Amino acid sequence: MHSSNNPKDWSWKFWPALPLYPYGRRRTLCKEIVKDTIWTFDQLHGIIYTIVPIRMTIVKLKTGGLLVYAPIAPTTECVRLVNELVAKHGEVKYIILPTSSGLEHKVFVGPFARRFPQAQVFVAPHQWSFPLNLPLHWLGFPQKRTQVLPENKSLAPFIDEFDYEVLDINLGRGAFTEVALLHKRSHTLLVTDSVLSVPEDPPEIIQLDPYPLLFHARDNALEMIEDSEANRRKGWQRISLFAIYFRPSALEINKLGQMFSDAFKAPQRSLKAYFGLFPFRWQDNWKQSFDALRGEGRPFVAPILQILILPQAPRQVLNWADKVAKWDFHQIIPCHFDSLIKASPRQFRQAFTFLEKQPSVSEDLSAKANQPLLEKDFKFIRELEASLVRRGIATPVKEKV
């Protein structure tokens, strides 16, 4: 399955609905994960060249046909790649929206479902929209074939091949919902945002256009943007720190005067290079933060969820994680960062020990894989949380379990 080299096939005209990079040109990369059974489809999204993969997963049904988990933008290229699977394995039967809060996933479901008009659409419970809470069909979901994922699992038409558990946290102004889906036959767990893993090297989808990697590989505005494998890796590792911590401890922001002074001297001052503006300065120890973040590729919970969301209902989250950890899986496919995490149920459960007063340490994991994220890198998100609580936008977290 080959991606298209024709830029027209990458076009996504509805990008103003969620104006994130790469805007109206979204490339798609398809990879076979389990032979003739599971495929991932990666696109990109982000801001100011801080871009990460966003992923849809397609699973072949035993009885023929396909199940789609977390649709991405149905560009001409993306639909053609899906139709190659349809021609071989049968039509798209089910489309799952596994989140209620992830706008970057929700925005594509309606357009994707219209391209596959025979598919039934199942959505996570307690869908909401902001600033107005609109009905789903106003958001482009096909009214006659969209339904909430049944609470009684035996009513789900795909339950023979899959199991699912719904995490549904009431946040007051809306819900944080995540549907973990197990494909029993391949021992594969699909999740949206709950856990992720950061690869050492940049994902293939980002290497199709390495400019964002090279932009962030620089140490200051005066450096030339040079393409090399080392610079691509360096850029990716810094992007990962940005995307996960927003402002990691090793990052310093230049003063405004310095920033403009450097911009005037910068060797590249095009619009693509943001007119030479480069407000970041990385301390020498930034790699230490990345290594702790990577933790030998173990799954972990993103800091924004660790601080702002999941502590709102620690017992509920741990109950959900316990149920998922009872399943038999060998690998996890999340919707962001690494496309395949080789991990056991125990490693999945280990990712949620930050909610426990006395976190257990998994004895079958190495010291690095057991290592929590560095506390100093949480500083910005903790300050953000305190500010939101002060202003009444967020509620104080509940006590650990």
C-alpha positions in Angstrom: 0.0 0.0 0.0 1.7 3.2 -1.2 1.1 6.8 -0.2 0.4 9.2 -3.0 2.9 11.7 -4.3 0.2 13.9 -5.7 -0.4 16.9 -3.4 -4.0 17.1 -4.6 -4.6 13.7 -2.9 -3.5 15.2 0.5 -6.0 18.1 0.4 -8.3 18.5 3.4 -10.6 21.5 2.8 -12.3 21.3 6.2 -9.1 22.2 8.1 -10.6 25.5 9.4 -12.9 23.4 11.7 -9.7 22.5 13.6 -6.9 24.8 12.4 -3.9 22.7 13.3 -0.7 22.0 11.3 -0.4 20.7 8.5 -3.7 22.6 7.8 -5.1 21.7 4.3 -2.4 19.2 3.3 -2.5 16.0 5.3 -0.5 13.1 4.1 -1.4 9.5 5.2 0.8 6.6 5.9 -0.6 3.1 6.2 1.3 0.3 7.9 0.3 -3.4 8.4 0.7 -4.2 12.1 -0.7 -7.8 12.2 -0.6 -9.6 8.8 -3.9 -9.4 7.0 -5.6 -8.3 10.3 -4.6 -4.9 11.7 -3.4 -1.7 9.9 -2.6 1.7 11.2 -3.1 5.0 9.3 -1.0 7.9 10.5 -1.4 11.6 9.7 0.1 14.6 11.5 -1.2 17.3 13.7 0.2 20.0 16.0 1.1 23.7 16.3 4.3 25.7 15.5 6.1 22.6 14.1 5.4 20.8 17.3 3.8 17.9 15.5 3.0 14.3 16.5 1.2 11.4 14.7 -2.6 11.1 15.0 -3.7 7.6 14.2 -6.6 5.5 13.0 -6.5 1.7 13.4 -8.4 -0.7 11.2 -9.1 -4.3 12.2 -10.3 -7.0 9.8 -13.4 -8.9 11.1 -13.4 -12.7 11.1 -16.7 -12.8 9.3 -15.4 -10.3 6.6 -15.5 -6.5 6.7 -13.6 -3.9 8.7 -13.8 -2.1 12.0 -12.4 1.4 12.2 -11.1 2.9 15.5 -10.7 6.7 15.8 -11.0 7.9 12.2 -8.6 10.5 10.7 -9.2 13.0 7.9 -10.7 11.2 4.9 -8.5 12.8 2.2 -8.5 11.3 -1.3 -5.2 9.5 -0.4 -6.6 8.1 2.9 -9.9 6.9 1.4 -8.0 5.2 -1.5 -5.8 3.3 1.0 -8.9 2.2 3.0 -10.6 1.1 -0.2 -7.6 -1.1 -1.0 -8.4 -3.0 2.2 -12.1 -2.9 1.4 -11.5 -4.6 -2.0 -9.5 -7.3 -0.3 -11.3 -7.8 3.0 -14.9 -6.4 2.7 -16.6 -3.2 3.5 -16.2 -0.9 6.5 -18.9 -2.2 8.9 -18.2 -0.3 12.1 -16.7 3.1 12.9 -15.8 3.7 16.6 -15.3 7.2 18.1 -13.6 6.2 21.3 -13.6 9.6 23.0 -16.0 12.3 24.0 -13.5 15.1 24.6 -10.8 14.6 21.9 -11.8 17.2 19.3 -8.9 16.1 17.1 -10.6 12.7 16.8 -14.3 13.8 16.8 -13.9 16.3 14.0 -13.2 13.6 11.4 -15.9 11.1 12.2 -18.8 12.7 10.3 -16.8 13.3 7.0 -15.2 9.8 7.3 -18.6 8.1 7.9 -20.0 9.9 4.8 -17.3 8.2 2.6 -18.5 4.8 3.9 -22.3 5.1 3.9 -22.9 1.4 4.9 -21.0 1.6 8.2 -22.6 1.8 11.6 -21.1 4.5 13.8 -20.7 3.9 17.5 -19.6 6.8 19.8 -18.3 6.9 23.4 -21.0 8.0 25.9 -21.5 11.6 27.0 -20.5 13.4 23.8 -20.3 17.2 24.2 -19.2 20.2 22.2 -18.0 23.7 23.1 -19.0 26.6 23.3 -22.5 25.2 22.4 -23.5 21.6 23.2 -24.9 20.6 19.9 -26.5 17.3 18.8 -24.2 15.0 17.0 -26.0 15.2 13.7 -25.4 19.0 13.7 -21.7 18.1 13.9 -22.0 16.0 10.7 -22.6 12.6 12.3 -25.0 10.5 10.2 -28.2 10.6 12.3 -29.8 7.3 11.3 -26.7 5.2 11.8 -25.0 6.8 14.8 -25.5 5.3 18.3 -23.9 5.4 21.7 -21.7 2.3 22.4 -24.1 0.0 24.4 -23.5 -0.2 28.1 -24.7 -3.8 27.8 -21.8 -5.2 25.8 -23.7 -8.2 24.5 -25.7 -5.7 22.4 -22.6 -4.6 20.4 -22.6 -6.4 17.1 -18.8 -6.9 17.1 -18.6 -8.3 20.7 -17.7 -11.8 19.6 -14.3 -10.6 18.4 -13.7 -7.6 20.7 -14.1 -6.6 24.3 -14.3 -3.0 25.5 -14.2 -1.0 28.7 -15.4 2.7 29.0 -13.7 5.2 31.3 -16.2 8.0 31.7 -15.2 10.9 34.1 -17.7 13.7 34.7 -15.6 16.9 34.8 -18.6 19.2 35.4 -18.4 21.2 32.1 -18.1 18.0 30.1 -16.8 14.4 30.3 -13.5 12.8 29.7 -14.3 9.5 28.1 -12.0 6.8 26.6 -13.0 3.4 25.1 -10.3 0.8 25.5 -10.9 -1.9 22.8 -9.4 -5.4 22.9 -9.1 -7.4 19.7 -9.1 -10.9 21.2 -7.7 -12.9 18.3 -4.5 -10.8 17.9 -4.1 -10.0 21.6 -4.0 -6.2 20.7 -5.3 -3.4 22.9 -6.4 -0.1 21.2 -6.5 3.1 23.3 -6.9 6.7 22.4 -5.1 9.1 24.8 -4.9 7.1 28.1 -1.4 5.7 27.6 1.4 6.4 25.1 5.0 5.6 24.4 7.7 7.8 22.9 10.0 6.3 20.3 13.7 7.2 20.2 13.6 8.1 16.5 11.1 10.2 14.6 8.0 8.3 13.3 8.0 7.6 9.6 5.0 10.0 8.9 7.1 13.0 10.2 10.1 12.0 8.1 8.1 12.5 4.9 8.7 16.2 5.4 11.5 16.6 8.0 11.4 20.5 8.1 9.6 20.6 11.5 12.2 18.2 13.0 15.1 20.3 11.7 13.5 23.5 12.8 13.5 22.2 16.4 16.9 20.6 16.2 18.6 24.1 16.3 20.0 25.5 19.4 19.3 29.1 18.4 18.0 31.3 15.6 21.4 31.8 14.1 22.0 28.2 13.3 21.4 26.9 9.7 18.8 24.3 9.3 20.8 21.2 8.2 19.3 17.8 7.3 21.0 14.8 9.0 19.8 11.7 10.8 21.2 13.1 14.1 19.4 16.4 13.6 16.1 14.7 12.8 16.4 12.6 16.0 17.3 15.6 18.1 14.4 17.6 16.7 12.0 14.8 17.3 13.1 14.3 20.9 12.7 18.0 21.6 9.2 18.0 19.9 8.2 15.2 22.2 9.2 17.2 25.3 7.3 20.2 24.0 4.2 18.2 23.1 4.0 16.3 26.4 5.1 19.0 28.9 4.3 22.2 27.0 7.3 23.8 28.8 9.8 21.2 30.0 12.3 22.2 32.7 15.2 22.3 30.2 13.5 24.9 28.0 14.2 28.6 28.4 12.2 31.3 26.6 14.2 34.1 25.1 13.4 37.7 26.1 11.5 39.6 23.4 14.4 41.9 22.6 16.8 39.1 22.2 14.3 37.1 20.0 13.9 40.0 17.5 17.6 40.8 17.5 18.4 37.2 16.6 15.6 37.1 14.0 17.2 40.0 12.1 20.5 38.1 12.0 19.0 34.6 11.2 20.2 33.0 8.0 16.7 31.9 7.1 13.9 34.5 7.4 11.2 33.1 5.2 7.5 32.6 6.2 8.3 28.9 6.5 11.1 29.7 9.0 8.7 32.1 10.9 10.8 35.1 9.7 13.8 33.9 11.7 11.9 34.0 15.1 13.1 31.2 17.4 12.3 32.0 21.0 13.6 28.8 22.5 16.9 28.0 24.2 17.5 24.4 25.5 19.7 23.7 28.5 22.4 21.1 28.1 20.5 18.6 30.2 17.4 18.4 27.9 18.4 14.8 26.9 18.1 13.6 30.5 14.4 14.7 30.4 13.8 12.9 27.2 15.4 9.7 28.4 13.2 9.7 31.5 10.2 10.4 29.3 11.0 7.5 27.0 11.8 5.1 29.8 12.9 2.3 27.4 9.6 2.7 25.5 7.3 1.7 28.5 3.7 3.0 28.3 2.9 6.0 30.5 0.1 8.5 31.1 0.6 12.0 29.6 1.2 14.7 32.3 -1.8 16.7 31.3 -4.0 13.7 32.2 -1.9 12.9 35.3 -2.4 16.4 36.7 -5.7 17.8 35.3 -8.0 15.0 34.4 -7.5 11.5 35.9 -7.0 12.7 39.5 -10.6 14.0 39.4 -11.8 10.3 39.8 -8.8 8.2 40.9 -10.8 5.2 42.1 -12.8 5.1 38.9 -9.7 5.3 36.8 -7.9 2.5 38.7 -11.0 0.3 38.5 -11.0 0.8 34.7 -7.3 0.1 34.5 -7.7 -3.0 36.6 -10.5 -4.3 34.3 -8.3 -3.6 31.2 -5.3 -5.3 32.9 -7.3 -8.5 33.2 -7.4 -8.9 29.4 -4.9 -11.0 27.5 -2.9 -8.6 25.3 0.8 -8.4 24.2 0.7 -5.1 22.4 -1.0 -1.6 22.6 -1.8 0.7 19.7 -2.5 4.3 20.9 -3.7 7.2 18.8 -0.5 9.2 19.2 3.3 8.9 19.3 4.5 5.3 18.9 2.3 3.1 16.8 3.0 -0.2 18.5 3.9 -0.6 22.2 5.0 -4.1 23.1 3.6 -4.3 26.6 1.9 -6.6 29.0 -1.3 -6.0 31.0 0.9 -5.5 34.1 2.9 -2.7 32.3 -0.4 -1.0 31.3 -1.6 -1.1 34.9 1.8 0.2 36.1 1.2 3.4 34.1 -1.6 4.4 36.6 0.3 4.0 39.9 0.6 7.8 40.1 -3.0 7.7 41.4 -2.0 5.5 44.4 -0.7 6.6 47.7 1.8 3.7 47.8 2.6 2.9 44.1 3.6 -0.7 43.6 6.8 -1.3 41.6 6.6 -4.0 38.9 9.4 -6.5 39.6 9.6 -7.8 36.0 10.5 -4.4 34.7 13.9 -2.7 34.5 14.7 0.3 36.6 14.3 2.6 33.6 10.9 1.1 32.6 9.7 1.6 36.3 11.0 5.1 36.5 8.4 7.8 36.8 8.6 11.0 34.8 10.8 13.7 36.2 9.0 15.9 38.7 10.8 19.1 37.6 9.2 18.7 34.1 5.7 18.8 35.6 6.3 22.4 37.0 4.5 24.2 34.1 1.4 21.9 34.1 1.2 22.0 37.9 1.2 25.9 37.8 -1.4 25.8 35.0 -3.6 23.5 37.2 -3.3 25.8 40.2 -4.2 28.8 38.0 -7.3 27.0 36.6 -8.4 26.0 40.1 -8.0 29.6 41.4 -10.1 30.9 38.6 -12.8 28.3 39.2 -12.3 26.7 35.7 -11.0 23.4 37.2 -11.8 21.7 40.5 -9.2 20.6 43.0 -8.0 17.0 42.6 -9.3 14.1 44.7 -7.1 12.4 47.2 -5.0 9.4 45.9 -6.3 5.9 46.6 
